[in-house]
Amino acid sequence: MTVRRRVPLTRPLKTAVLTVTALAAIASSAVACGALPGSSGNSGDPVTVMTWAPDRTTGTDMPGMPAMARAYARWVNNHGGLNGRPLKVLTCNDHNDSVGAANCARRAVRENVAAVVGSYSQHGQAFLSPLEAAGIPYIGGYGLTEEEFVSPMSFPVNGGVVALLAGNGRQLAEVCERVALVRPDTLAGDLLPELLNSGLAQGDRKPATDILAAEDSGDYSEEAEQALTAAGADPSLVATLGREGAAERAREGCVTAALGDRTDSFFDSFRRTQEDGQKVQISSVLGSVDQTSVDRTGGASGPYEGAYVTSWYPAADDARWDPMRKVIREEAFGDHRIDPANAGVQTTWIAYTVFKQVVESLGDGEVNARTVARALNDGVRVDTGGLTPTLSWRFEDTVAASEFPRLVNANVTYQVVKDGRLVAARKSAVDVSRTLEEAA
């Protein structure tokens, strides 16, 4: 297998700080020289935002995120708007490529949006540069890219993939002697091994075997065989350890996969590749496995039964999601794109919760990109109903990890698939701040 050159996780802190400072100055001057993005001067003027995500591509699609954004706007407008202002949501398909992501961002600038809210893209550099130049805040992205935790215009609501992988490492360190990681052969995927290994190291476990996989493949038999061998489930061990000894060694191993929409395909190949006596613990993270994927692949009789899953949020059946479910029932009943158990839909709900409270904090004042960003940076505190800790983006609220200076929520939750349902494996959330600090 061809191994691509890795993009290093670390960068000189001085350079990162200078970049952030320069971008902030550029954003300020851009706002000063022209019309304010997303301006809503009077209480009855609409507030315009944008939500983007890929749809109908060969990679991971998230059509539920723009659909949830539109449903949220209908609900808000049916209940008096945002402090009397109608909410207008524009949507865009980033097509899972850098050109599409940049086009969405440039459209957001042309439309003078007050913010980009609850969006998904793997191409942080492509979409954040135009937003930074225009001074438009990016609220509640999915957290796929390093840029989302560096840009001064980014206001993440979760710890992104970085927290999930660090948390997954800590979760697996409690039960696994050996771990194999199957992840995309992409720039975003290049960040994952070091993060997982930082979590494993806190449990005194060795680094995981890193197995690269094509994001758009339909068959992962080769990767499944590599993962089984790395986890200690090599059939040849029967000759030296005996059947019981080989089976015991296999049970000490774990295979975790983070392939987005293709995770189902991997574990299908994985199950077909396994032989008797090769039972290993499997695992994944939110966004690659959720309740929908468990149901789709057979529930309690499917490949995910017993799997460990690391999430940002409470399990989908938690009562704290009831307000979101109510909005979906009222405004999007029958829209099958919107799955309340989907991580993208959940993130979009939380991101719009943030935006609503930011606009409310402005009272009768002007609502535009500059005032929204200022409120976020000045320490507005957002209550998400217990779905996350109280969110605030002041410098003193950020995690002390130099590589992720915009990260404010490093909580993850441990879940397990039991009788076909994703349920909490631990009552309280786990803070992986220290793990991320050590990884950086």
N, C-alpha and C positions, 0 to 999 in steps of 0.2 A: 504494500500500500504506500502510495506517495504521501509523504508527510510535509505539510506546508510549513513555512517559516512562521513561528509564533510571534504575535504582537506582544511585547512585554507589558505586564500589568503595571509596572512602576514607571514613574516619570519624575524628573527633578521638581521638587515642590516649589522652588523659586520660580521656575518657568510657569508652572500652573497658576501661581498667584499673580504673576505679571499678566498672564493671558486673561484671567478673570477681571483684573482691574482695567485692562485695555478695552475689553468687550463692554464693560459697564459704561466706560466713557463714551464709546461709540454709540451705544444704545441711547444714552442721554442726549448726545448731540443730534442724533437722528430725530428724536422726538422734538427737540427744540427747533429744528429747522423746517418742520412741516406740520401737517394735520396730525392730531393725536389719534393713534389707532383705537378703533372701537369706541369713539367718543359718544357718550350719552349725557348731554348736558342737562336736560330737563327730566323730571321724574317720569314722564310718559314716553320718553324716547326709548326705542328698543336697545337692548344690549346684545351685541353680536359676538358669538364665539364659534370656534371650529373644533370638530372631532374627526380624526382620521384613523384608518386602520386598513390593512390589506384584505382584499376579498377576491375570490375566484382566481387564485394563484396556485402554483404548484408547491408552495411552501405553507407555512402556518397562516391561516386566515382567521380574522376576528370580526366578522360582520355584525356580531351582537353589540359591539361597542358603539358604532355610530347609531345603530337602531335604538340602543338604550338612551343615548344622548337625545334623540328626537322624542322619545317617550317622556323623558324627564322634562323637556321643554314644554310639551303639551300639558303635563301635570302642573308645572309651575304656572303656566299662563292661564290654566283653568282655576287657579287658586290665587289670583291677584298679581302674578308676576313677581319680579325681584324688586321689592320696595315700590311696587306700582309700575315697574318697567317691564315690558314684554321681553322674553328671552328668545332670541333668534339663533338657531343652531345650523351652521353649515357643516356638511360632511364631505370627506375626500377619501379616495382609494389610493393608498401609497404603492400598491402593486408589488410590495415586497422587493423594491429595488431603490437604489439611491436617487435615480432620476425622478421617480414617482414621489418619493419623500420630499425632495427639494421642490417639486412642482406644487405639492400641497402647501408647503410652507410659504412659497411665494404667493400663492393664491390667498392665504391668510393675511399676508401683508397688504395685498391689493384691496382686500375686502375690509381692511382696517378693523380687524377683530380685536376685542379687548383681551382675549386669551385663547390659547389652544388647550382644551380640557379633555382629560380622560382618553388619551390616544395611545396607539401601538405602532411602533416602527423599529426595525432593526438598524436604521441608518441615522444615528444620532448626529453625526457631523453634518450630514446633508441637510437635515431640517432645522437644526439649531442655529446654524450660522445666519440664515435669513431672519429668524425670529430675534436673535440677539441684536442684529443691526437695526431692526425696527423697534426694539424695546418691548416685544410681546412676550408675556410670561407663558410658560409651558407647565400646566398644572396637572399632576397625576398621570404622567406617562407610565407605561408598563414597567419601565426599569430594565430594559434589555441591554442598554449600551452604557459604557463608561461616561460618555458625555453628559448623560442625564443627571449624573451625580457630581458634575464639575461646573456646568454652565451656570452663570449668575441668573439666567432667566428660567431655570428649571426648578420646580417646586414639587419634588416627588412625595407621594403619599405612603409608599411602602419602601422596603429595602431593595426592591427589584430582584433580579436574578442573583445578584451578588449575595444578598441575605439568604435567599432560598438555598443556594449551594453551600454556603457556610453552615447554615442550620442543618441541611441534609447530612453534611459530614459529621456534625455533632450527634445527630440522631442515630446514624449508622455506627458511630464509634462505640456505642453502648452494646452492640450485638454482633459486630463483624470483625473477624480477624483479617480478612482480605476484602478489598473493594475494587470493582471494575466500574469505570465511568464511561458510558456511551453518550457522546455529545456531537453536535453538528460540526462539520468541517467548515466553519465560517469564522469571520473575525469576532463576532459576538461569542461564539463557542470557545474561542481561544482563551477567554477570561475564566472559564469554568473550573478547570482542573486545580488551579492554585487556590481558589476559594474553597472547593470541597476539601482539599488537603489541609487547609487551615483548621477546618472543623474536625477532621480526623485526628490531627496532631494534638488537639486538646484532650482527646481520649487516648493518647499515646499509641495511635495506630499509624501504620506506614502509609505513604502516599498511595492513592489509587492508581491502577493501571488506566492510562488514557487511551480510549479507543475512539477514533474519528469515524464519522459516518456521513454519507451524503444526505442532505436535508430533504431531498425530494425523491429518495429511493422507494421502491415498492417492496423490496425484499432485503432483509438484513441477516440472512443466514450466516454469512461470513463473520459479521460483527458479533452475532450471537455465539458462535463457536469461540471466538477470541475472548469474549466476556466470561463464558463458562470456564475456560481454561485458567484465566486470570483469577477467577474467584476460587479456584481449587477444585473444580468439578470436572477434571480431566478423566475420561474413561480409562485411560491407560494406567491410572493409579490402582485400579482393581487388582492388577497383577502383583503389585508390590505391597499394597495395604490390605488386600482382601475387600470383599464387598462392603462389609460393615465399616471398615476403616475408611474406605473411599467415601462412603455415604456421610460419615461423621465429618470428614474434612470438607465436603461440599456444603454441609449445613453451617459451617463456620464462615462461609463466603457470602458476599452480597454483590448484586449487580444493580446499579442505579442508572437510569436513562433520562436524559433531558433533551428530547428531540421535538418538542412542540407537538404539532398535529401528527407527526410520524412516529410518536412513541407507541401508539397502538400497533403499528406495523412491526416495529422492532420486537415488542413482546409477543406478537403472534409468531414471528420467526423464532424467537427465543424458546417458546413453548414447544414448537415442532422440532427444535434442535436438541432439546434435553432428552436424556435417556434415563432409564431406571437408575436410581441411586445418585442422581445429579441434582437433587433438590437444593436450590440456594434461595436465600432471601432476596426478594426484588424490592425496588424502591424507585421513587421519582419525586418530582416537585410540582407544585401547582402551576397550571399552564400547560404542562405536558400530560398530567393525569388529573381529572376531576370526576365528579359523580356522573357526568354525562358519558365520559369514556368508559367508566366502570359498567354502566348500564348497557352501553352499546356493544361491549365485548362479552356479555353474558352474565354480568352481576356476580353472584356468589359462586357460580360455576365457571367463571371466566379466569383469565390469566392474572387479574389483579387481586384476587382474593388473598388476604394476608399481607398485601404490599404496604410498606411504609411510605407516607407522602408528607413532604414538608410544605407548609402553606404560609401565606402572610396573614390570613384572616381566620376567624372562627369557621367551623364546619358549616356546610350549606344549610343544614337543618336547624341551625342556631336561631333562637328567637330574635337576636339582634338584626337579622336580615328582614324581619317582617315589614318595616316601612318600605323597603325596596320592592318586596313582593307585592305590596298593596299598589304601588305605582304601576308595576307591570300589569297587574290585573285590570286596573282602571284604564290604562292608556295603551296597552300593547297586547291585549288578550288575543291569542291566536297567532302572534308573530313568533314563529319558531326560531328566528334568529336570536331572540333574547332568552337565554337560559340563565336563570338566577343562580345556578351552581357554577357558571363559567367565570373564571378568574378575571377575564377582560370586562365582562359585564359588571362584576363586583367592583373592580377598580374604577370604572366609569362612574358608578353610583357614588363612590367615595369622593372622586374628584369633583363632581358637580355639587356634592355637599359642601366641599371646601369653597368652591366658587360662590355659591349662594351666601354663605356666611361672610365671605369677604365683601360682597356687594352690600349686604346688610350693614356691615361695619362702616361703610361710607355714607350711610344715611341719605340725605338729599343732595350730597355732593356729586361732582362729575364722576362718571364711571368710564374709564378708558384704560388702555394698557398701562399707562404711567401710574395712575392712581391705584390700580389693582396690584401692580408689582410693588409699589411703595407700601401698601397695607400689608402685604405678605412679608416684606423685608423688615417692616417696623414692629412685627411681633404679634399680629392678629392670631388669636388662639382658636382652633377649630375643634369642636366636639363632634365626633363621628358616631356617637351612640354606642361606644365601646367596641366598634369594629377595629379601631386602631387606638393607640394612646392619643391623648390630646396633641394635635399637630401645631407646630410653630416653626418658622424658618429663620429665626434670628441666629446669628453666629453662635451664640452660647447654647442654642438648642441642637446643634449639629453633632454628629458622632465624631469623635476624635480620631478619624482615619484620614490621613492626608490625601489618599487617592480618591476619596468620596466626600468632598467637602460640603455637598448639598444634602447628604443623607441625614434625615432626622428621625426616622422610624426603623429601627433594626430588630423589631419583634418578629418572630415566626411562631407558628403553631405546629405541633406534631399530630399527625392523623394516621389512621390505619384503616384498611378496607376490611370490614367485619360483616359477614353475612351479606355481602354485596353492597354495603353502605359505607361511605367515608365518615368515620366518627372520630371524635377527639381521642388521641392516645395519651394525652396529658391535659389536665384541666387548665393550667395557666400557660400564657405565652412565654416564650424563651427569648431573652435579649441576647443577640449575637454581636453586640457592639465590640466587645473585646476580641472576638474572633476576627472581625473585619479589620480592626486596628492592627492586629498581628499580621494579617495577610498583606496589609498595605505597607 
